[in-house]
Amino acid sequence: MAWLKAIFVGLVLLIIVAVSGFFIWLAPVGAGYTAKVMCSRIFVSGLSSERALKEDVLADNNPMLSLITANIDLRHQTVSAHAFGFRTRIAVYRPNMGCTLTNPENATSMQNSSPVLRPIAPQPLMTAPVPPAVDRRQLNNILAAAMDEPELKPSRRTRAIVILYKGQVVAERYASGISVNTPLTGWSMTKSAFSAILGRMRMTGMLPPLNYPVSINEWDTQPDDPRAKITYDELLQMRSGLEFDESYWNPISDVVQMLFVAPSAAGLAVSKPLVATPGSEWQYSSGTTNVLSAAMRNLSRSIQQYQALPAELLFRPLGMNHAVVETDSDGYLVASSFMHATGREWAKLGQLYLQDGIWNGTRLLPEGWVTHATSPAPHAPNGMYGAHWWLKLPSDGQHPADTPAIPADAFFALGHDGQSLSVIPSKDLVIVRLGLTRKAKAFDLHKFVGGIAALFPEHQENADKQDEAQESRNTNK
């Protein structure tokens, strides 16, 4: 009977460890994630509370999230979440700032500290028919397949598709309950938007040259802190050398703690130690973008000016009147992950980069900024990353031979759950796809982008150059 007793004691201890682990590690993450995501989807995107819970929180996600209870306060525009009455987190909505995750005792003061931002005049995009050279039936088939579900149980969940050709909307599709005016999360596409905001800061003289050391108080005040030598460019190119765990499956990883537990995303990011010499290695890290956010705060005259940077430097000149970047509890913009914008507004970001930083005839980004952003960063594997823009899809090389090729000059903003912004200068194309896709095989972005690109003609300048090259070859025969 001794062995039965030992098994029983072992099971009891295992249960105690599991329960303790849930309340210590999983519960605060689950409550924070549930409150933040539901708040943003309900009060920023305008989705129903039922849809926000069933799709955005629970669908194809960690089953432990079903143990979290959420409470929506429509009057005060908050969402609180807890695990069996413990580890309560609350997300507070504020106009122009979206939702901020905090603790219950801070909710009231946060609601009373909403900054006032000037209204942004919209700049509607022009629409145009699909060019005659494009096979309209094939294009419609690609779009229909992207909006369709591959299985009986939804797993693709495409919510918005926008295609710009020569700066005009030639095709778009929206899921039920989503419209042209629905702001949708970009997750890590936010990083590419902050590349543009930093470019605007450089254009206006707020940002020093990229080879200058970044301005971080915690590093600058420590004698001989080696982190104080990290440059803006090393951060933009993901070569900071800072320790950072980007594992989304792990509740105690840096990225999960930074986004859903820590009061300051920027504070957690700047606290990380060096694990490599700055500039010597490439490592994708959401923390680096929030280090840049902390530097942006130091370069601003006030917290009000800092929090208004996205609106004043990017959203206003592009007429993005639905876009918002959310902050953490300490007031820092969560530059790695928390921007929302409509499908057309995300497309405007891509169009700005396609046009080399020029918008309506005015240069918004410094000359060479786009070229630098879309040039391979040193040490980036297979040249897949530039300066806060992807130059190749992470899935490249993992497709059948008959998969349509994506033009070599394409570059991308990519985000969690299948968000993508594809810019293809040689085709004059910008392609936005937003959704909620957590199963890797539910949506093939490479096939989607490559299939659309194959239907559109080459940019005329490129075609002329090819004709000239062919004539030169014929003459020299």
C-alpha positions in Angstrom: 0.0 0.0 0.0 3.0 2.3 0.4 3.3 2.7 -3.4 -0.4 3.8 -3.6 0.2 6.4 -0.9 3.3 7.6 -2.7 1.3 8.0 -6.0 -1.5 9.8 -4.1 1.0 12.2 -2.5 2.7 12.7 -5.8 -0.7 13.6 -7.5 -1.6 16.0 -4.7 1.8 17.7 -5.1 1.4 17.9 -8.8 -2.1 19.5 -8.4 -0.7 22.0 -5.9 2.1 22.9 -8.3 -0.3 23.2 -11.3 -2.7 25.4 -9.3 0.1 27.5 -7.9 1.6 27.9 -11.4 -1.8 28.9 -12.8 -2.4 31.7 -10.2 1.3 32.9 -10.2 2.0 32.9 -13.9 -0.9 32.1 -16.1 -3.7 34.0 -14.3 -2.2 37.5 -14.6 -1.3 36.9 -18.2 -4.7 35.5 -19.1 -6.5 38.2 -17.2 -4.3 40.9 -18.8 -4.6 39.5 -22.3 -8.4 39.0 -22.0 -9.1 42.5 -20.7 -6.8 44.3 -23.2 -7.9 42.4 -26.3 -11.6 42.6 -25.5 -11.4 46.3 -24.6 -9.6 47.1 -27.9 -12.0 45.0 -30.0 -15.1 46.4 -28.4 -14.3 50.1 -28.0 -11.7 50.6 -30.8 -12.9 48.2 -33.5 -16.6 48.3 -32.5 -17.0 44.5 -32.4 -19.7 42.9 -30.2 -18.6 41.7 -26.7 -19.6 38.1 -27.7 -17.5 38.2 -30.8 -14.5 39.7 -29.1 -14.6 36.9 -26.5 -15.3 34.0 -28.7 -13.1 34.9 -31.6 -10.4 37.3 -30.5 -9.7 35.8 -27.1 -10.7 32.1 -27.2 -10.7 30.9 -30.8 -7.8 28.5 -31.5 -6.0 29.9 -28.5 -4.7 28.6 -25.2 -7.6 26.6 -23.5 -6.6 28.0 -20.1 -8.1 31.4 -21.2 -11.5 29.8 -20.8 -10.9 29.9 -17.0 -10.7 33.7 -17.1 -13.9 35.7 -16.4 -14.4 39.0 -18.2 -16.7 41.9 -17.2 -17.6 44.6 -19.7 -18.7 48.1 -18.4 -20.2 49.8 -21.4 -20.9 53.0 -19.4 -17.4 53.6 -18.2 -15.8 51.8 -21.3 -13.7 49.4 -19.4 -13.2 45.6 -19.4 -12.0 43.8 -16.3 -10.9 40.2 -16.2 -9.9 37.8 -13.4 -9.3 34.2 -12.5 -11.9 33.0 -9.9 -11.9 36.5 -8.4 -8.1 36.7 -8.2 -5.4 38.6 -10.3 -7.9 41.1 -11.6 -6.7 43.3 -14.5 -8.6 46.1 -16.1 -8.3 47.8 -19.5 -9.5 51.4 -19.8 -10.7 53.0 -23.1 -9.8 56.7 -23.7 -10.7 58.6 -26.9 -7.8 59.0 -29.3 -5.7 56.6 -27.2 -7.6 53.3 -27.4 -7.3 50.9 -24.5 -4.7 50.8 -21.8 -4.1 47.8 -19.5 -3.7 48.6 -15.8 -4.7 47.6 -12.3 -8.1 48.3 -10.9 -6.9 51.0 -8.4 -5.5 53.0 -11.3 -8.5 52.9 -13.6 -10.3 56.1 -12.5 -7.2 58.3 -12.6 -6.3 57.0 -16.0 -9.8 57.8 -17.4 -9.3 61.4 -16.2 -5.9 61.8 -17.9 -7.0 61.4 -21.5 -4.9 63.7 -23.7 -6.7 66.0 -26.1 -5.7 65.6 -29.7 -6.7 67.8 -32.6 -9.2 66.2 -35.0 -7.7 64.7 -38.1 -9.2 65.5 -41.5 -9.7 62.4 -43.5 -8.1 62.0 -47.0 -10.2 59.4 -48.8 -8.4 57.2 -51.2 -9.6 57.2 -54.8 -11.1 54.1 -56.2 -10.5 52.7 -59.7 -11.7 49.7 -61.8 -9.4 46.7 -62.1 -7.0 47.4 -65.0 -8.0 45.8 -68.3 -4.8 43.8 -68.4 -5.8 42.0 -65.1 -7.9 38.8 -65.3 -10.8 39.9 -63.1 -12.1 36.4 -62.7 -8.8 35.1 -61.4 -8.5 38.1 -59.0 -12.0 37.5 -57.7 -11.3 33.8 -57.2 -8.2 34.7 -55.1 -10.1 37.2 -53.0 -13.0 34.8 -52.5 -10.6 32.0 -51.5 -9.0 34.3 -48.9 -12.3 35.2 -47.4 -13.6 31.6 -47.4 -12.9 29.0 -44.8 -10.9 25.9 -45.6 -12.7 23.7 -43.1 -16.2 23.5 -41.4 -14.8 25.2 -38.3 -13.6 28.7 -39.0 -9.8 29.1 -38.8 -8.8 31.6 -41.5 -11.0 34.5 -40.4 -9.9 37.0 -42.9 -11.5 40.3 -41.9 -10.3 42.8 -44.4 -8.5 42.9 -47.8 -7.5 46.1 -49.6 -5.5 46.3 -52.8 -4.1 49.6 -54.1 -2.8 49.8 -57.7 -1.1 53.1 -58.5 -2.4 54.5 -55.3 -6.0 53.8 -55.9 -8.3 51.1 -54.4 -9.0 48.5 -57.1 -10.4 45.8 -54.8 -11.4 45.3 -51.2 -13.3 42.7 -49.2 -14.6 42.8 -45.6 -15.9 40.1 -43.3 -19.4 40.4 -41.7 -19.5 43.2 -39.2 -16.3 44.8 -40.5 -16.4 47.8 -42.8 -14.1 50.3 -44.5 -14.3 52.4 -41.3 -13.4 49.6 -38.8 -9.9 50.0 -37.2 -8.2 46.7 -36.9 -5.2 45.7 -34.9 -1.9 45.4 -36.7 0.1 43.7 -33.9 3.7 43.8 -35.1 2.8 45.8 -38.2 3.0 48.6 -35.7 6.8 48.3 -35.8 6.8 49.4 -39.5 4.5 52.3 -38.7 7.0 53.5 -36.1 9.7 53.2 -38.6 7.7 55.9 -40.5 7.2 58.0 -37.3 10.9 57.9 -36.6 11.6 59.0 -40.2 9.2 61.9 -39.7 11.1 62.8 -36.5 14.4 62.7 -38.4 12.8 64.9 -41.2 11.6 67.5 -38.6 14.9 67.5 -36.7 13.7 65.7 -33.6 15.8 62.6 -34.2 19.6 62.7 -34.5 21.4 60.7 -37.2 20.8 56.9 -37.0 24.4 56.2 -36.1 24.1 58.2 -32.9 23.7 56.4 -29.5 20.1 56.1 -28.5 19.0 58.3 -25.6 17.8 56.2 -22.7 17.9 57.6 -19.2 18.5 54.3 -17.4 21.6 53.6 -19.6 23.0 57.1 -19.7 23.0 57.6 -15.9 24.9 54.3 -15.2 28.7 54.8 -15.4 30.2 52.8 -18.2 26.9 51.1 -19.1 27.7 49.3 -22.5 24.1 49.6 -23.5 24.6 53.4 -23.9 26.5 52.7 -27.1 23.6 51.1 -28.9 22.6 53.2 -31.9 19.2 54.0 -33.3 20.0 52.1 -36.4 21.0 49.0 -34.5 17.6 49.1 -32.8 15.8 49.6 -36.1 17.7 46.7 -37.7 17.1 44.4 -34.7 20.9 44.3 -33.9 20.8 45.8 -30.4 22.4 42.8 -28.6 19.9 43.1 -25.8 18.5 39.9 -24.3 14.8 39.3 -25.2 12.6 36.2 -25.3 10.1 36.6 -28.1 8.3 33.3 -27.3 4.5 33.9 -27.4 3.7 30.4 -26.2 5.5 31.0 -22.9 3.6 33.0 -20.3 6.8 34.1 -18.5 8.6 35.2 -21.7 9.7 38.8 -22.1 7.3 39.6 -24.9 4.2 38.2 -23.0 5.2 39.9 -19.7 5.9 43.1 -21.6 2.6 43.3 -23.3 0.2 41.9 -20.7 1.7 42.1 -17.2 4.4 44.8 -16.9 3.1 48.3 -16.1 5.7 49.7 -18.6 6.5 47.9 -21.8 9.3 50.4 -22.4 10.6 49.9 -18.9 10.8 46.2 -19.2 12.6 46.5 -22.6 15.2 48.9 -21.4 16.0 46.9 -18.3 17.2 43.9 -20.4 21.0 43.2 -20.3 23.3 42.8 -23.2 24.0 39.3 -24.4 26.0 40.2 -27.5 28.0 43.2 -28.7 25.7 45.8 -30.2 25.6 45.4 -34.0 27.2 41.9 -34.0 24.1 39.7 -34.2 20.5 39.9 -35.5 17.6 38.9 -33.3 13.9 39.8 -33.9 12.7 41.5 -30.7 9.6 43.4 -29.9 11.5 44.9 -27.0 13.8 46.9 -29.3 10.8 48.9 -30.7 9.7 49.8 -27.2 13.3 50.9 -26.4 12.9 53.2 -29.4 9.6 54.4 -27.9 11.4 55.3 -24.7 13.9 57.2 -26.7 11.1 59.1 -28.5 9.8 60.1 -25.1 13.2 61.5 -24.1 13.4 63.4 -27.4 10.0 65.1 -26.8 9.4 68.3 -24.8 6.5 66.7 -22.8 4.4 63.6 -22.4 1.6 65.3 -24.3 3.9 66.0 -27.3 5.2 62.4 -27.1 1.8 60.8 -27.1 0.7 62.9 -30.0 3.6 62.0 -32.2 1.8 59.2 -34.2 -1.2 61.5 -34.8 0.8 64.7 -35.6 3.6 63.2 -37.6 2.0 60.3 -39.5 -1.8 60.1 -39.2 -2.5 63.7 -39.9 -0.5 64.1 -43.1 -1.9 60.8 -44.4 -5.5 61.6 -43.3 -5.6 58.5 -41.1 -8.5 59.7 -38.9 -9.4 56.3 -37.5 -5.9 55.2 -36.5 -4.7 55.0 -32.9 -1.6 53.8 -31.0 -2.3 52.6 -27.5 -0.1 53.2 -24.4 1.0 51.1 -21.4 0.0 52.0 -17.9 3.0 54.3 -17.5 2.0 56.3 -20.6 4.5 54.9 -23.1 3.4 54.2 -26.6 3.5 50.4 -27.1 5.3 50.8 -30.4 5.8 47.1 -30.9 2.2 46.0 -31.1 -0.7 48.2 -30.3 -1.7 50.2 -33.3 -5.1 50.0 -34.9 -6.1 51.3 -38.3 -8.6 50.6 -41.0 -7.6 48.4 -44.0 -7.3 51.5 -46.2 -5.2 53.3 -43.6 -2.8 50.5 -43.3 -2.6 50.6 -47.1 -1.7 54.3 -46.9 1.3 53.4 -44.9 2.4 51.0 -47.6 1.7 53.5 -50.3 3.9 56.1 -48.5 6.8 53.7 -48.7 6.1 52.7 -52.2 6.3 56.4 -53.1 9.7 56.8 -51.4 8.2 58.8 -48.5 6.4 61.3 -50.7 2.7 62.0 -50.1 0.6 64.4 -52.3 3.8 65.9 -53.7 5.3 66.6 -50.3 8.3 64.7 -48.9 7.4 63.3 -45.5 10.4 60.9 -45.0 14.0 61.9 -45.5 15.6 61.0 -48.8 17.1 57.5 -48.5 14.9 56.6 -45.6 12.9 54.0 -47.5 15.9 52.7 -49.3 17.6 52.1 -46.0 14.5 50.5 -44.4 14.2 48.1 -47.3 17.9 47.1 -47.5 19.0 43.9 -45.8 20.3 44.5 -42.2 23.7 43.1 -41.5 23.5 39.6 -40.1 19.8 39.2 -40.9 19.3 35.6 -42.1 19.0 35.3 -45.9 18.7 39.1 -46.0 15.1 38.8 -44.8 14.9 41.9 -42.7 15.7 45.6 -43.2 15.0 48.4 -40.7 11.6 47.5 -39.1 10.4 46.1 -42.4 10.5 42.5 -43.6 12.2 41.9 -47.0 11.1 38.3 -47.4 8.3 36.3 -45.9 9.5 34.0 -43.1 7.9 31.1 -45.0 10.0 31.7 -48.2 11.5 28.5 -49.6 8.7 26.3 -48.0 6.3 26.2 -50.9 5.7 23.9 -53.9 7.5 24.8 -57.1 4.2 26.0 -58.7 3.5 28.6 -56.1 3.5 32.1 -57.7 6.7 33.9 -57.0 6.6 37.2 -55.2 8.6 39.9 -57.0 12.1 40.3 -55.6 11.5 44.0 -54.7 8.6 43.3 -52.4 8.7 44.2 -48.7 6.3 43.6 -45.9 4.9 44.7 -42.5 3.8 41.5 -40.7 1.9 41.0 -37.5 0.6 38.3 -35.1 -2.5 36.3 -36.1 -1.9 36.8 -39.8 -1.7 40.6 -40.3 0.2 41.7 -43.4 1.0 44.7 -45.5 2.8 43.9 -48.8 4.4 46.6 -50.9 5.5 45.7 -54.4 7.0 48.7 -56.2 7.7 46.9 -59.5 3.9 46.3 -59.8 2.7 49.6 -58.2 0.9 47.3 -55.7 0.0 47.6 -52.0 -1.9 44.6 -50.6 -3.3 44.6 -47.1 -4.7 41.4 -45.4 -6.0 41.6 -41.8 -7.6 38.8 -39.9 -7.5 36.4 -37.0 -5.5 33.4 -38.2 -3.8 31.3 -35.5 -3.3 28.1 -37.4 -0.4 28.3 -39.8 -1.9 26.2 -42.5 -5.2 28.1 -42.5 -3.9 30.9 -44.8 -1.0 30.9 -47.2 0.2 34.5 -47.4 2.9 33.7 -50.0 0.4 32.1 -52.4 -2.1 35.0 -51.8 0.4 37.8 -52.4 2.2 36.0 -55.3 -1.1 35.1 -57.0 -2.3 38.7 -56.9 1.1 40.1 -58.0 1.2 37.7 -61.0 -2.0 39.2 -62.4 -0.8 42.8 -62.5 1.4 44.3 -65.2 5.0 45.3 -64.5 5.5 49.0 -63.5 5.9 50.9 -66.8 9.3 52.2 -65.9 10.6 48.7 -65.3 9.0 47.4 -68.5 10.7 50.2 -70.5 14.0 49.3 -68.9 13.5 45.7 -69.8 12.6 46.6 -73.4 15.8 48.8 -73.6 17.9 46.0 -72.2 16.4 43.6 -74.7 17.0 46.0 -77.6 20.6 46.4 -76.5 21.1 42.6 -76.4 19.6 42.3 -79.9 21.8 45.1 -81.2 24.9 43.4 -79.8 24.2 40.0 -81.3 
